[in-house]
Amino acid sequence: MAPTNQQARAARAKQLAGGKSPKARVQRYLKSTESKIFEGPRNVLLLKGMRCSQDMNVVLKDLRATTAPHCKLLSKNNAIVAFDTDGQQSLEFLCTKNDCSLSVVASTNKKRPNNLVIARTFDRQLLDMVELGVLRYKSLSDYSGNVPKKRIGSKPMMLFVGDLWEHDGNCSKLQNMFIDLYKGDPVNKLMISGLDHLVLFTAALGVDDKPIIHQRTYFCKLKKNPRGGNAPVPYLEPCGPDMDLEIRRTQMAAPDLWKAALKQPSAAKPSKTKNHSTNIFGETIGRLHLEKQNIEKMGGRKVKALRRAEKAQAQAEKASLESELAQEKEEIDHEFKQTYGFDEEETEKKRGF
């Protein structure tokens, strides 16, 4: 019979403690590495390969400035070949040690100059990897000092332009990687001032019908609307980093591992509410079931025009009622005169005398 989660945790704690009862520090560490219902921000590990040029060092430093504070840059070179078995084991070890689920390895050689490998891990094992070639790069320092930079911890607005993001399998996986790399902290609400930069990704076919990714970064300035109104108007200004990338090699996740990575716990899923639905704008729409109401007896607001109409209708009904009563009285007097030969009014006059 397989051990329970508590038994496996206790066995692992005993192994880490060298056969002794684990200390409180070890127990806290094991508790922090457990799976969570709601996922936090993804930490990024930035690495240098066996050979890393000065240009690729600048790329890593700009990535650290872009993904801060959820990133860690290692200064030493690492003998890691990402698409080899030993290199993948080294990546898994370093990501586990530094508590990072994303890693970026920068290297350069004669066969693959200006190489950038983006890898993701799941459950302390490698999930997928994409190798990119940097064709053109414009760093943060290449822009003038007057250009504002993004604030630390701010959320980016990401825009993906091109049909290749939907029709090309490698581009769709790369899009998912870019979102994980730049999204930052998961939040429920946003302030307008917190959206201070825009990252634009454009996918197009190159010379050899290979997809080329153009990444451009803009700072978003919020200014007062000249036409009036409370909502400010955004003005975009290029701030970097900008790069042109080409896809060289890919290693996608196995179907069963990808399915396990996408699985969500039942506690994290929003509970369904009866007769509630959400439209494309995020608005909640509800349906109410009520008994049949008598509209005629419902008292509404009486407007002056309606009161005049009611008064005129009441007067018309009163006049018609009086005319009917007068007509009935004439008929009764006529029958009385035919029966007795004189009017009832004449009899009353004689009695009065």
C-alpha positions as CSV (number, residue, x, y, z in Angstrom):
1,M,0.0,0.0,0.0
2,A,1.3,3.4,-0.9
3,P,2.2,5.8,1.9
4,T,0.0,8.7,2.7
5,N,1.2,12.3,2.2
6,Q,1.8,12.7,5.9
7,Q,3.9,9.5,6.0
8,A,5.9,10.5,3.0
9,R,6.5,14.0,4.5
10,A,7.7,12.4,7.8
11,A,10.0,10.0,6.0
12,R,11.5,12.8,3.9
13,A,12.0,14.9,7.0
14,K,13.7,12.1,8.8
15,Q,16.0,11.5,5.8
16,L,17.0,15.2,5.7
17,A,17.6,15.2,9.4
18,G,20.0,12.2,9.1
19,G,17.7,9.7,10.7
20,K,16.9,11.9,13.7
21,S,13.6,13.6,14.4
22,P,13.4,16.7,12.1
23,K,13.9,20.1,13.5
24,A,11.3,22.9,13.2
25,R,13.4,24.6,10.5
26,V,13.2,21.4,8.4
27,Q,9.5,21.1,8.9
28,R,8.9,24.7,7.9
29,Y,11.0,24.2,4.7
30,L,9.0,21.0,3.8
31,K,5.8,22.9,4.4
32,S,6.9,25.7,2.1
33,T,7.7,23.2,-0.7
34,E,4.3,21.5,-0.6
35,S,1.8,22.0,-3.3
36,K,-0.5,25.0,-2.8
37,I,-4.2,25.5,-3.8
38,F,-3.6,29.0,-5.1
39,E,-0.3,29.5,-7.1
40,G,1.9,32.4,-6.2
41,P,4.2,34.4,-8.5
42,R,6.6,32.4,-10.7
43,N,10.3,32.9,-9.8
44,V,12.8,33.1,-12.7
45,L,16.3,31.8,-12.5
46,L,18.7,33.6,-14.9
47,L,21.8,31.5,-15.8
48,K,25.0,31.9,-17.9
49,G,26.1,29.0,-20.1
50,M,29.6,27.7,-20.6
51,R,30.3,30.7,-22.8
52,C,28.3,33.9,-22.5
53,S,29.2,37.0,-24.4
54,Q,28.9,40.6,-23.1
55,D,25.7,41.1,-25.2
56,M,24.0,38.1,-23.6
57,N,25.1,39.4,-20.2
58,V,23.2,42.6,-21.0
59,V,20.2,40.6,-22.0
60,L,20.2,38.7,-18.6
61,K,20.6,42.0,-16.7
62,D,17.7,43.6,-18.6
63,L,15.5,40.5,-17.9
64,R,16.4,40.8,-14.2
65,A,15.2,44.4,-14.3
66,T,12.0,43.5,-16.2
67,T,11.0,40.5,-14.0
68,A,12.1,41.9,-10.6
69,P,11.5,41.2,-7.8
70,H,10.7,37.6,-8.7
71,C,14.0,36.6,-10.3
72,K,17.5,35.5,-9.4
73,L,20.6,36.1,-11.5
74,L,23.6,33.7,-11.0
75,S,26.9,35.4,-11.8
76,K,29.1,32.3,-12.5
77,N,29.2,30.4,-15.7
78,N,27.5,26.9,-15.7
79,A,28.5,23.9,-17.8
80,I,24.9,23.3,-18.9
81,V,23.7,22.1,-22.3
82,A,20.0,22.4,-21.9
83,F,18.9,19.8,-24.5
84,D,21.2,17.1,-23.0
85,T,20.1,14.8,-20.3
86,D,22.8,15.9,-17.9
87,G,22.0,19.6,-18.6
88,Q,18.4,19.0,-17.9
89,Q,19.2,17.3,-14.6
90,S,21.4,20.3,-13.7
91,L,18.6,22.7,-14.5
92,E,16.1,20.7,-12.4
93,F,18.6,20.7,-9.5
94,L,19.3,24.5,-9.7
95,C,15.6,25.4,-10.0
96,T,14.7,23.2,-7.0
97,K,17.5,24.7,-5.0
98,N,16.6,28.3,-5.8
99,D,12.8,27.7,-5.6
100,C,12.3,28.8,-9.3
101,S,9.8,27.3,-11.8
102,L,11.2,29.2,-14.8
103,S,14.8,29.3,-16.0
104,V,16.6,31.3,-18.7
105,V,20.0,30.2,-19.9
106,A,22.1,32.6,-22.1
107,S,25.0,31.3,-24.0
108,T,26.9,31.8,-27.3
109,N,29.0,29.6,-29.5
110,K,30.0,29.3,-33.2
111,K,27.1,27.1,-34.1
112,R,24.4,28.9,-32.2
113,P,25.4,32.6,-31.5
114,N,23.4,34.6,-29.0
115,N,21.4,31.7,-27.8
116,L,18.6,32.0,-25.2
117,V,16.9,28.9,-23.7
118,I,13.6,29.3,-21.7
119,A,12.6,26.3,-19.7
120,R,9.8,25.5,-17.3
121,T,9.6,22.9,-14.5
122,F,6.6,21.2,-12.9
123,D,6.9,19.1,-9.7
124,R,10.7,19.5,-9.8
125,Q,11.0,18.0,-13.2
126,L,11.5,19.7,-16.6
127,L,8.2,20.4,-18.4
128,D,9.2,22.1,-21.7
129,M,11.9,24.2,-23.3
130,V,12.3,26.6,-26.2
131,E,15.6,27.7,-27.7
132,L,15.6,31.2,-29.2
133,G,18.2,33.0,-31.2
134,V,18.6,36.8,-30.5
135,L,18.9,38.4,-33.9
136,R,18.7,42.1,-32.8
137,Y,18.7,43.6,-29.3
138,K,18.3,47.1,-27.9
139,S,18.9,47.3,-24.2
140,L,17.5,49.6,-21.6
141,S,20.8,51.6,-21.6
142,D,20.5,52.3,-25.3
143,Y,17.6,54.6,-24.6
144,S,18.2,58.1,-23.3
145,G,18.1,58.8,-19.6
146,N,14.9,60.8,-19.8
147,V,12.9,57.8,-20.8
148,P,11.0,56.5,-17.7
149,K,11.4,52.8,-16.7
150,K,8.8,50.4,-15.3
151,R,8.2,50.3,-11.6
152,I,9.2,47.3,-9.6
153,G,6.3,45.0,-9.1
154,S,4.0,46.6,-11.7
155,K,1.9,44.5,-14.0
156,P,2.6,44.5,-17.8
157,M,0.0,44.8,-20.5
158,M,0.9,42.1,-23.1
159,L,-0.3,42.2,-26.7
160,F,0.2,39.4,-29.2
161,V,-0.1,40.4,-32.8
162,G,-0.2,37.9,-35.7
163,D,-2.0,34.7,-36.8
164,L,1.0,32.5,-36.0
165,W,0.2,32.7,-32.3
166,E,-2.9,30.7,-33.0
167,H,-2.0,28.5,-36.0
168,D,1.5,27.6,-35.2
169,G,2.0,25.1,-32.3
170,N,5.5,26.3,-31.3
171,C,4.3,29.9,-31.3
172,S,1.3,29.1,-29.1
173,K,3.6,27.3,-26.6
174,L,6.0,30.2,-26.7
175,Q,3.1,32.7,-26.0
176,N,2.3,30.7,-22.9
177,M,5.9,30.9,-21.8
178,F,6.1,34.7,-22.3
179,I,3.0,35.1,-20.2
180,D,4.5,33.1,-17.4
181,L,7.7,35.0,-17.7
182,Y,6.4,38.5,-17.5
183,K,3.0,38.3,-15.7
184,G,4.4,38.9,-12.2
185,D,2.1,38.6,-9.1
186,P,-1.4,37.1,-9.6
187,V,-3.9,39.8,-8.4
188,N,-7.7,40.1,-8.3
189,K,-7.9,43.9,-8.8
190,L,-5.8,46.4,-10.6
191,M,-5.2,50.2,-10.4
192,I,-4.8,52.2,-13.5
193,S,-1.5,53.6,-12.2
194,G,-0.2,50.1,-11.8
195,L,-0.3,49.4,-15.5
196,D,2.8,51.5,-16.5
197,H,4.3,49.5,-19.5
198,L,3.2,47.5,-22.5
199,V,5.0,44.5,-24.0
200,L,4.2,43.9,-27.7
201,F,4.9,40.6,-29.4
202,T,4.6,40.4,-33.2
203,A,5.0,37.1,-35.0
204,A,5.8,37.0,-38.7
205,L,7.4,34.7,-41.2
206,G,11.0,35.3,-42.0
207,V,13.1,34.6,-45.1
208,D,13.0,30.8,-44.8
209,D,9.4,30.7,-43.7
210,K,10.5,30.5,-40.1
211,P,8.6,32.5,-37.5
212,I,10.4,35.7,-36.2
213,I,9.2,37.2,-32.9
214,H,9.5,41.0,-32.6
215,Q,9.4,42.1,-28.9
216,R,8.9,45.8,-28.2
217,T,8.4,47.5,-24.8
218,Y,6.7,50.8,-24.3
219,F,6.2,52.9,-21.2
220,C,2.6,54.0,-20.7
221,K,2.2,57.7,-19.6
222,L,-1.2,58.6,-18.2
223,K,-2.2,62.2,-19.0
224,K,-5.4,64.2,-18.5
225,N,-8.0,63.8,-21.2
226,P,-8.2,67.0,-23.2
227,R,-11.8,66.3,-24.0
228,G,-12.7,66.0,-20.4
229,G,-13.7,63.0,-18.3
230,N,-12.2,61.2,-15.3
231,A,-10.4,58.4,-17.3
232,P,-6.9,59.5,-18.3
233,V,-5.5,59.0,-21.8
234,P,-2.4,56.7,-22.2
235,Y,0.6,57.8,-24.3
236,L,3.1,55.2,-25.3
237,E,6.9,55.9,-25.4
238,P,9.5,53.3,-26.3
239,C,11.7,52.3,-23.3
240,G,13.2,48.9,-24.1
241,P,14.3,46.2,-24.0
242,D,13.5,45.4,-27.6
243,M,14.6,42.2,-29.4
244,D,14.0,40.1,-32.5
245,L,14.0,36.4,-31.8
246,E,13.9,33.2,-34.0
247,I,12.8,29.8,-32.8
248,R,15.7,27.3,-33.1
249,R,14.8,24.1,-31.2
250,T,11.9,23.1,-29.0
251,Q,11.2,20.3,-26.5
252,M,7.5,20.2,-25.6
253,A,6.0,18.4,-22.6
254,A,4.7,14.9,-22.7
255,P,0.8,14.7,-23.0
256,D,0.4,13.1,-19.6
257,L,2.8,15.5,-17.8
258,W,1.1,18.5,-19.5
259,K,-2.3,17.2,-18.4
260,A,-1.0,16.9,-14.8
261,A,0.4,20.4,-15.0
262,L,-2.9,21.9,-16.1
263,K,-4.9,20.1,-13.4
264,Q,-6.4,22.4,-10.8
265,P,-7.6,21.4,-7.3
266,S,-11.3,21.5,-6.7
267,A,-10.9,24.1,-3.9
268,A,-9.4,26.5,-6.4
269,K,-12.2,26.3,-8.9
270,P,-15.0,28.9,-8.4
271,S,-18.2,27.4,-7.0
272,K,-21.1,27.6,-9.3
273,T,-24.1,29.6,-8.2
274,K,-27.5,28.7,-9.4
275,N,-29.1,31.0,-12.0
276,H,-25.9,33.1,-12.2
277,S,-23.9,33.6,-15.4
278,T,-21.2,35.9,-16.6
279,N,-21.1,37.5,-20.1
280,I,-18.1,38.4,-22.2
281,F,-17.7,41.7,-20.4
282,G,-17.3,40.0,-17.0
283,E,-20.7,41.2,-15.8
284,T,-22.8,38.9,-13.6
285,I,-26.2,38.2,-14.9
286,G,-28.9,36.6,-12.6
287,R,-32.3,35.1,-13.2
288,L,-35.1,35.5,-10.6
289,H,-38.2,33.2,-10.5
290,L,-41.2,35.1,-9.1
291,E,-44.9,34.3,-8.7
292,K,-47.4,35.8,-11.1
293,Q,-48.1,39.3,-10.1
294,N,-51.3,41.2,-10.4
295,I,-50.3,44.3,-12.3
296,E,-53.7,46.0,-12.0
297,K,-53.4,46.2,-8.2
298,M,-49.8,47.4,-8.1
299,G,-49.5,51.0,-7.0
300,G,-47.1,53.0,-9.1
301,R,-46.1,56.5,-9.2
302,K,-48.9,58.9,-10.2
303,V,-47.9,61.6,-12.5
304,K,-49.8,64.9,-12.8
305,A,-50.9,64.1,-16.4
306,L,-52.2,60.7,-15.3
307,R,-54.1,62.3,-12.4
308,R,-55.8,64.7,-14.9
309,A,-56.7,61.8,-17.1
310,E,-58.1,59.9,-14.1
311,K,-60.2,62.9,-13.1
312,A,-61.6,63.3,-16.6
313,Q,-62.5,59.7,-16.7
314,A,-64.2,59.8,-13.3
315,Q,-66.3,62.8,-14.5
316,A,-67.3,61.0,-17.7
317,E,-68.3,57.9,-15.7
318,K,-70.3,60.1,-13.3
319,A,-72.1,61.9,-16.2
320,S,-73.0,58.6,-17.9
321,L,-74.3,57.2,-14.6
322,E,-76.5,60.3,-14.0
323,S,-77.9,60.1,-17.6
324,E,-78.7,56.5,-17.0
325,L,-80.5,57.3,-13.8
326,A,-82.5,60.1,-15.4
327,Q,-83.5,57.8,-18.3
328,E,-84.7,55.1,-15.8
329,K,-86.7,57.7,-13.9
330,E,-88.4,58.9,-17.1
331,E,-89.4,55.3,-17.9
332,I,-90.8,54.8,-14.4
333,D,-92.8,58.0,-14.6
334,H,-94.2,57.0,-18.0
335,E,-95.3,53.6,-16.8
336,F,-96.9,55.2,-13.7
337,K,-98.9,57.6,-15.8
338,Q,-100.1,54.9,-18.1
339,T,-101.3,52.8,-15.1
340,Y,-103.0,55.4,-13.0
341,G,-103.8,58.2,-15.6
342,F,-101.9,60.9,-13.8
343,D,-98.3,61.8,-12.9
344,E,-96.7,61.1,-9.6
345,E,-95.5,64.7,-9.4
346,E,-99.1,66.0,-9.6
347,T,-100.2,63.8,-6.7
348,E,-97.4,65.1,-4.5
349,K,-98.3,68.7,-5.4
350,K,-101.9,68.1,-4.3
351,R,-100.8,66.5,-1.1
352,G,-98.7,69.5,-0.4
353,F,-101.6,71.9,-0.8
